[in-house]
Amino acid sequence: MAAAACRLRGLMPAATLRACSRPPLPGSLWKRQLPAVGFPALQLHMTNMALRASQEDFERAKGQIKLLKEDPGNEVKLKLYALFKQATEGPCTSPKPGMLDFVNKAKWDAWNALGSLSKDTARQNYVDLVASLVSSQSLSQETSIDKKSEYETLVVTREDNITKIMLNRPAKKNAINNKMYNEIMLALEAADKDDSSLTVLTGNGDYYSSGNDLSEAAKVPPDDIEKKIKESFVLLRTFVDHFIDFSKPLVAVVNGPAVGISVTLLGLCDIVYATDRATFHTPFIQLGQSPEACSSYTFPKIMGPIKAAEMLIFGRKLTAQEAYAQGLITEVFPDSTFQREVWTRLKAYAQLPPKAMMFSKQLIRSFEKETLHKVNFEECTLLCERWVSDEFMNAVVNFINRKSKL
């Protein structure tokens, strides 16, 4: 841990830097010391009120915002705006803009939602959020281990014994097209062979992933449908098999809303951390489809058949807190401190003996691996039937019509 977690000196509050600059601990002391580096027992982490950001920290954070090279997305920008206004002016007292003044109304809503949050707390949350944005972008820019030409839809990095696979189609809400399917498989194969201890899957921008890119289905010529379905069967089955067979601990860091296969794959991950603004939606039936990624087996096992049916059959969207209560995710974090707290946690885990973690995972998963492969095959077979159904075709047509009206 230590200074590696805080290499961006000057971007964090002084108190945080002091906490991160302690000398490395002997392995035997890790367990006793973990609470000191942010391992609270509560399911929903709250900002540490003891660490108050100074005015100097606040001014520094304002400057760092201008240096961001990637657009953090509208939701994050609204959160930054609201925290800035709360930190400088206090609770919102401005009159509510008219319904047609969309931009200013969105800003007002974000600010007003902070209620009576104190200026000190808003200032601290603003500093924490900026630090997490700068840290996340710096990781992508400084530690990329793959040439840009190798991955068009991903950013793959390795640092602190962690391989991070970031879905990188933010303009498409990280919708998964055929290219991304193949690149994720290549990235998982490489991660399984490298010297990292953990592999992390996350998304770039506001969304974790909006699921399958349905626009690709709309481009298939009628004469090629049968061929395309056979290819899709092989692609999806092989893709899910990569998750079933992955040997190292696999962590999903859900940075925003998740839809479709990005949700169902969570049942094959070992840890799932989510921001409190994440949602989890599996609208298969609305699209004339059926469950995939072994969710017809893993979801009833995780949350029970009744709750699983509500998601997989009736398409109920879960909040992060609901997903936590049903056992789908491991822990929920406030969005303003999500990146900082999660990566502090993961960097500590990555210092654990890697072979012990890998063999322990394999032992836990080995008893059901054969079952998962069978379930995957059955799910893909049923999906092939659904892809030629009128219900699915109508859903694709409706999707195209909605897109054309935007």
C-alpha positions as CSV (number, residue, x, y, z in Angstrom):
1,M,0.0,0.0,0.0
2,A,1.6,3.2,1.3
3,A,2.7,5.8,-1.2
4,A,1.7,3.7,-4.2
5,A,-2.0,4.4,-3.4
6,C,-1.3,8.1,-3.2
7,R,1.1,8.7,-6.0
8,L,-0.9,11.8,-7.1
9,R,0.5,13.9,-4.3
10,G,-1.0,17.4,-4.2
11,L,-4.4,16.1,-5.4
12,M,-5.6,14.8,-2.0
13,P,-6.1,16.4,1.4
14,A,-3.1,16.5,3.6
15,A,-4.6,14.2,6.2
16,T,-5.3,11.6,3.5
17,L,-1.7,11.8,2.3
18,R,-0.3,11.4,5.8
19,A,-2.5,8.3,6.2
20,C,-1.3,6.8,2.9
21,S,2.4,7.6,3.5
22,R,2.9,5.1,6.4
23,P,5.7,2.6,5.9
24,P,4.7,-0.8,4.5
25,L,3.3,-3.2,7.1
26,P,4.6,-6.8,7.6
27,G,2.2,-9.3,6.3
28,S,1.3,-10.5,9.8
29,L,0.0,-7.1,10.8
30,W,-2.3,-6.5,7.8
31,K,-5.4,-7.9,9.4
32,R,-5.1,-5.8,12.5
33,Q,-4.3,-2.7,10.5
34,L,-6.9,-2.9,7.7
35,P,-9.5,-0.6,9.4
36,A,-6.9,2.2,9.3
37,V,-6.9,2.2,5.5
38,G,-10.6,2.2,5.1
39,F,-12.2,-1.2,5.7
40,P,-15.4,-0.2,7.5
41,A,-17.8,-2.9,8.4
42,L,-20.9,-1.0,7.4
43,Q,-22.5,-2.0,4.1
44,L,-22.8,1.6,3.0
45,H,-19.7,3.6,3.6
46,M,-20.0,7.2,4.7
47,T,-17.5,10.0,4.2
48,N,-15.0,10.2,7.1
49,M,-16.2,13.4,8.8
50,A,-12.9,13.6,10.7
51,L,-11.0,14.4,7.5
52,R,-12.1,18.0,6.7
53,A,-10.8,19.4,3.4
54,S,-9.1,22.8,3.9
55,Q,-9.8,25.7,1.6
56,E,-6.4,25.1,0.0
57,D,-7.4,21.5,-0.8
58,F,-10.7,22.9,-2.3
59,E,-8.9,25.4,-4.5
60,R,-6.5,22.8,-5.7
61,A,-9.4,20.5,-6.6
62,K,-11.0,23.3,-8.6
63,G,-7.8,23.6,-10.6
64,Q,-7.5,19.9,-11.2
65,I,-11.0,19.8,-12.8
66,K,-9.7,21.8,-15.7
67,L,-6.9,19.3,-16.3
68,L,-9.2,16.3,-16.9
69,K,-8.6,15.0,-20.4
70,E,-11.8,12.9,-20.5
71,D,-15.3,14.0,-20.1
72,P,-16.5,12.4,-16.8
73,G,-20.2,12.4,-18.0
74,N,-23.2,14.5,-17.2
75,E,-24.2,12.8,-13.9
76,V,-20.7,13.4,-12.5
77,K,-20.6,17.0,-13.7
78,L,-24.0,17.7,-12.1
79,K,-22.7,16.2,-8.8
80,L,-19.6,18.4,-9.0
81,Y,-21.7,21.5,-9.7
82,A,-24.0,20.7,-6.8
83,L,-21.2,20.0,-4.3
84,F,-19.4,23.2,-5.4
85,K,-22.5,25.3,-4.9
86,Q,-23.2,23.7,-1.5
87,A,-19.6,24.2,-0.4
88,T,-19.5,27.9,-1.4
89,E,-23.1,29.0,-0.8
90,G,-24.7,26.4,1.4
91,P,-28.2,24.8,0.9
92,C,-30.1,25.8,-2.2
93,T,-32.3,28.8,-1.8
94,S,-32.6,29.8,-5.5
95,P,-36.1,29.7,-7.1
96,K,-36.7,26.5,-9.1
97,P,-36.3,27.1,-12.9
98,G,-39.2,26.4,-15.3
99,M,-39.9,23.0,-16.6
100,L,-38.6,23.9,-20.1
101,D,-35.3,25.3,-18.8
102,F,-33.8,21.7,-18.9
103,V,-30.2,22.5,-18.1
104,N,-30.7,24.9,-15.2
105,K,-33.5,22.7,-13.8
106,A,-31.1,19.7,-13.8
107,K,-28.5,21.8,-12.0
108,W,-31.1,23.1,-9.5
109,D,-32.3,19.6,-8.8
110,A,-28.8,18.3,-8.2
111,W,-28.0,21.1,-5.8
112,N,-31.4,21.0,-4.0
113,A,-31.0,17.2,-3.5
114,L,-28.1,17.9,-1.1
115,G,-30.5,19.4,1.4
116,S,-28.9,20.7,4.6
117,L,-25.5,19.1,3.9
118,S,-22.9,21.4,5.6
119,K,-20.4,23.4,3.7
120,D,-17.5,21.5,5.3
121,T,-18.9,18.1,4.3
122,A,-19.7,19.3,0.7
123,R,-16.2,20.7,0.4
124,Q,-14.7,17.4,1.5
125,N,-17.0,15.4,-0.8
126,Y,-16.0,17.7,-3.7
127,V,-12.3,17.2,-3.0
128,D,-12.8,13.4,-2.7
129,L,-14.7,13.2,-6.0
130,V,-12.1,15.2,-7.9
131,A,-9.3,13.1,-6.5
132,S,-11.1,9.9,-7.6
133,L,-11.6,11.3,-11.1
134,V,-8.0,12.4,-11.5
135,S,-6.7,9.1,-10.1
136,S,-8.9,7.0,-12.4
137,Q,-7.9,9.0,-15.5
138,S,-4.2,9.0,-14.5
139,L,-4.3,5.2,-14.2
140,S,-5.6,4.9,-17.7
141,Q,-3.1,7.3,-19.2
142,E,0.0,6.3,-17.3
143,T,-0.2,2.5,-16.9
144,S,-1.7,1.2,-20.1
145,I,0.0,-2.1,-20.9
146,D,-1.5,-2.6,-24.3
147,K,-1.1,-0.6,-27.4
148,K,-4.1,1.4,-28.5
149,S,-4.2,-0.7,-31.7
150,E,-4.6,-3.9,-29.7
151,Y,-7.9,-2.9,-28.0
152,E,-10.4,-0.6,-29.7
153,T,-13.2,-1.0,-27.1
154,L,-11.2,-1.5,-23.9
155,V,-8.5,0.1,-21.8
156,V,-6.4,-2.6,-20.1
157,T,-4.0,-1.6,-17.4
158,R,-1.8,-3.3,-14.8
159,E,-0.6,-1.8,-11.6
160,D,-0.2,-2.8,-7.9
161,N,-0.7,-6.5,-8.8
162,I,-4.1,-5.7,-10.4
163,T,-5.1,-6.0,-14.0
164,K,-8.0,-3.7,-14.8
165,I,-10.2,-4.3,-17.9
166,M,-12.2,-1.1,-18.5
167,L,-15.1,-1.1,-21.0
168,N,-14.4,1.9,-23.1
169,R,-17.4,2.9,-25.3
170,P,-18.7,5.7,-23.0
171,A,-20.6,7.5,-25.9
172,K,-22.6,4.2,-26.3
173,K,-22.9,3.7,-22.6
174,N,-20.4,0.8,-22.9
175,A,-22.8,-1.2,-25.0
176,I,-21.1,-4.5,-25.8
177,N,-20.7,-5.2,-29.6
178,N,-19.0,-8.2,-31.2
179,K,-15.7,-6.4,-31.2
180,M,-15.9,-5.8,-27.4
181,Y,-16.9,-9.4,-26.8
182,N,-13.8,-10.7,-28.5
183,E,-11.5,-8.1,-26.9
184,I,-12.8,-9.0,-23.4
185,M,-12.0,-12.6,-24.1
186,L,-8.5,-11.7,-25.2
187,A,-8.0,-9.5,-22.2
188,L,-9.2,-12.3,-19.8
189,E,-6.8,-14.8,-21.4
190,A,-3.9,-12.4,-21.0
191,A,-4.9,-11.6,-17.4
192,D,-5.0,-15.3,-16.5
193,K,-1.4,-15.6,-17.6
194,D,0.1,-12.4,-16.3
195,D,1.7,-12.0,-12.9
196,S,-1.2,-9.9,-11.4
197,S,-3.1,-11.2,-8.4
198,L,-6.6,-9.8,-9.2
199,T,-8.5,-8.9,-12.3
200,V,-11.0,-6.1,-12.2
201,L,-13.8,-5.4,-14.7
202,T,-15.3,-1.9,-14.8
203,G,-16.7,0.8,-17.1
204,N,-15.6,4.2,-18.4
205,G,-18.0,7.1,-18.0
206,D,-21.5,7.2,-16.4
207,Y,-22.5,3.6,-17.2
208,Y,-21.0,0.3,-16.2
209,S,-22.6,-1.1,-19.3
210,S,-25.9,-0.8,-21.1
211,G,-25.7,-4.5,-22.2
212,N,-25.8,-5.8,-25.8
213,D,-25.5,-3.4,-28.6
214,L,-28.8,-4.1,-30.4
215,S,-27.9,-1.8,-33.3
216,E,-25.7,-4.7,-34.6
217,A,-28.8,-7.0,-34.9
218,A,-30.5,-4.4,-37.0
219,K,-27.7,-4.4,-39.5
220,V,-27.9,-8.1,-40.4
221,P,-29.2,-8.8,-43.9
222,P,-32.2,-11.2,-44.0
223,D,-30.2,-13.7,-46.0
224,D,-27.5,-13.8,-43.4
225,I,-29.7,-14.3,-40.3
226,E,-29.2,-18.0,-40.0
227,K,-25.4,-17.7,-40.3
228,K,-25.3,-14.8,-37.9
229,I,-27.3,-16.8,-35.3
230,K,-24.8,-19.7,-35.5
231,E,-21.9,-17.3,-35.1
232,S,-23.6,-15.6,-32.2
233,F,-24.2,-18.9,-30.4
234,V,-20.5,-19.7,-30.6
235,L,-19.5,-16.2,-29.6
236,L,-21.8,-16.0,-26.5
237,R,-21.1,-19.5,-25.3
238,T,-17.3,-19.0,-25.6
239,F,-17.5,-15.6,-24.0
240,V,-19.3,-16.9,-20.9
241,D,-17.0,-19.9,-20.8
242,H,-14.1,-17.5,-20.3
243,F,-15.7,-16.2,-17.1
244,I,-16.6,-19.7,-15.9
245,D,-13.0,-20.9,-16.4
246,F,-11.1,-17.7,-15.2
247,S,-8.7,-18.9,-12.6
248,K,-7.9,-15.8,-10.6
249,P,-10.2,-13.7,-8.4
250,L,-12.4,-11.6,-10.6
251,V,-13.9,-8.4,-9.3
252,A,-16.6,-6.3,-10.8
253,V,-16.4,-2.5,-10.0
254,V,-19.8,-1.3,-11.0
255,N,-19.4,2.4,-11.6
256,G,-22.9,3.1,-12.8
257,P,-26.1,1.6,-14.3
258,A,-25.7,-2.0,-15.5
259,V,-28.1,-3.7,-18.0
260,G,-28.5,-7.2,-19.5
261,I,-25.4,-9.4,-19.7
262,S,-23.3,-6.9,-17.7
263,V,-25.7,-7.8,-14.8
264,T,-26.0,-11.5,-15.4
265,L,-22.2,-11.9,-15.5
266,L,-22.0,-10.6,-11.9
267,G,-23.1,-14.1,-10.7
268,L,-19.8,-15.4,-12.1
269,C,-17.6,-12.8,-10.4
270,D,-16.0,-13.3,-7.0
271,I,-16.6,-9.8,-5.6
272,V,-19.0,-7.1,-6.8
273,Y,-18.6,-3.5,-5.6
274,A,-21.1,-0.9,-6.7
275,T,-21.6,2.9,-6.4
276,D,-24.8,3.9,-4.8
277,R,-26.1,5.3,-8.1
278,A,-25.8,2.0,-9.9
279,T,-28.9,0.1,-11.0
280,F,-29.3,-3.5,-12.2
281,H,-31.7,-4.3,-14.9
282,T,-32.3,-7.5,-17.0
283,P,-35.1,-6.6,-19.5
284,F,-34.8,-9.9,-21.4
285,I,-38.6,-10.6,-21.7
286,Q,-39.3,-7.0,-22.9
287,L,-36.8,-7.8,-25.7
288,G,-38.3,-11.2,-26.5
289,Q,-35.2,-12.9,-25.2
290,S,-34.3,-15.2,-22.3
291,P,-31.6,-15.2,-19.6
292,E,-27.9,-15.7,-20.3
293,A,-24.5,-15.9,-18.7
294,C,-25.7,-18.7,-16.4
295,S,-28.1,-16.4,-14.6
296,S,-30.9,-18.9,-14.8
297,Y,-28.7,-21.0,-12.4
298,T,-26.7,-18.4,-10.4
299,F,-29.4,-15.9,-9.7
300,P,-31.8,-18.4,-8.0
301,K,-28.9,-19.7,-6.1
302,I,-27.8,-16.2,-5.0
303,M,-31.1,-14.6,-4.2
304,G,-33.7,-17.4,-4.2
305,P,-36.1,-18.4,-7.0
306,I,-38.8,-15.8,-6.2
307,K,-36.5,-12.8,-6.3
308,A,-34.6,-14.2,-9.3
309,A,-37.9,-14.6,-11.2
310,E,-38.8,-11.0,-10.5
311,M,-35.6,-9.8,-12.2
312,L,-35.2,-12.4,-15.0
313,I,-38.8,-12.9,-16.0
314,F,-40.5,-9.6,-15.1
315,G,-37.5,-7.4,-15.6
316,R,-37.6,-5.6,-12.3
317,K,-34.8,-3.0,-12.0
318,L,-32.9,-3.1,-8.7
319,T,-31.2,-0.2,-6.9
320,A,-27.7,-0.8,-5.6
321,Q,-29.1,-1.1,-2.1
322,E,-31.7,-3.6,-3.2
323,A,-29.1,-5.6,-5.1
324,Y,-26.9,-5.7,-1.9
325,A,-29.9,-6.9,0.2
326,Q,-30.5,-9.7,-2.3
327,G,-26.8,-10.8,-2.3
328,L,-26.1,-9.9,-5.9
329,I,-23.4,-7.4,-4.9
330,T,-20.8,-7.4,-2.1
331,E,-20.9,-3.8,-0.9
332,V,-22.3,-0.4,-1.8
333,F,-20.2,2.8,-1.6
334,P,-21.2,6.5,-1.9
335,D,-20.6,7.7,-5.4
336,S,-18.4,10.6,-4.3
337,T,-15.9,8.3,-2.6
338,F,-16.5,5.1,-4.6
339,Q,-13.3,5.0,-6.7
340,R,-11.0,6.0,-3.8
341,E,-12.5,3.5,-1.3
342,V,-12.7,0.6,-3.7
343,W,-9.2,0.9,-5.1
344,T,-7.8,1.2,-1.6
345,R,-9.5,-2.0,-0.7
346,L,-8.4,-3.8,-3.8
347,K,-4.8,-2.7,-3.5
348,A,-4.7,-4.2,-0.1
349,Y,-6.3,-7.5,-1.3
350,A,-3.7,-7.6,-4.1
351,Q,-0.9,-7.9,-1.5
352,L,-2.3,-11.3,-0.3
353,P,-0.5,-14.4,-1.5
354,P,-1.7,-14.8,-5.1
355,K,-1.4,-18.6,-5.4
356,A,-3.4,-19.1,-2.2
357,M,-6.2,-16.8,-3.6
358,M,-6.2,-18.6,-6.9
359,F,-6.3,-22.1,-5.5
360,S,-9.0,-21.1,-3.0
361,K,-11.1,-19.7,-5.8
362,Q,-10.7,-22.8,-7.9
363,L,-11.7,-25.0,-4.9
364,I,-14.8,-23.0,-4.3
365,R,-15.8,-23.0,-8.0
366,S,-14.7,-26.4,-9.0
367,F,-17.7,-28.3,-7.7
368,E,-20.1,-26.4,-10.0
369,K,-18.0,-25.6,-13.0
370,E,-19.4,-28.6,-15.0
371,T,-22.9,-27.5,-14.1
372,L,-22.2,-23.9,-15.2
373,H,-20.9,-25.1,-18.6
374,K,-24.1,-27.1,-19.1
375,V,-26.3,-24.2,-18.1
376,N,-24.4,-21.9,-20.5
377,F,-25.0,-24.3,-23.4
378,E,-28.7,-24.6,-22.6
379,E,-29.1,-20.8,-22.3
380,C,-27.4,-20.2,-25.6
381,T,-29.4,-22.8,-27.4
382,L,-32.7,-21.2,-26.2
383,L,-31.4,-17.8,-27.2
384,C,-30.8,-19.0,-30.7
385,E,-34.5,-19.9,-30.9
386,R,-35.5,-16.6,-29.4
387,W,-33.4,-14.6,-32.0
388,V,-35.6,-15.9,-34.9
389,S,-38.9,-15.2,-33.0
390,D,-41.4,-12.5,-33.9
391,E,-41.1,-11.1,-30.4
392,F,-37.4,-10.5,-30.8
393,M,-37.7,-9.1,-34.3
394,N,-40.4,-6.7,-33.1
395,A,-38.3,-5.6,-30.2
396,V,-35.4,-4.8,-32.5
397,V,-37.7,-2.8,-34.8
398,N,-39.0,-0.9,-31.9
399,F,-35.5,-0.2,-30.7
400,I,-34.5,1.2,-34.1
401,N,-37.6,3.3,-34.2
402,R,-36.9,4.8,-30.8
403,K,-33.3,5.6,-31.8
404,S,-34.4,7.2,-35.0
405,K,-36.7,9.6,-33.1
406,L,-33.9,10.8,-30.8
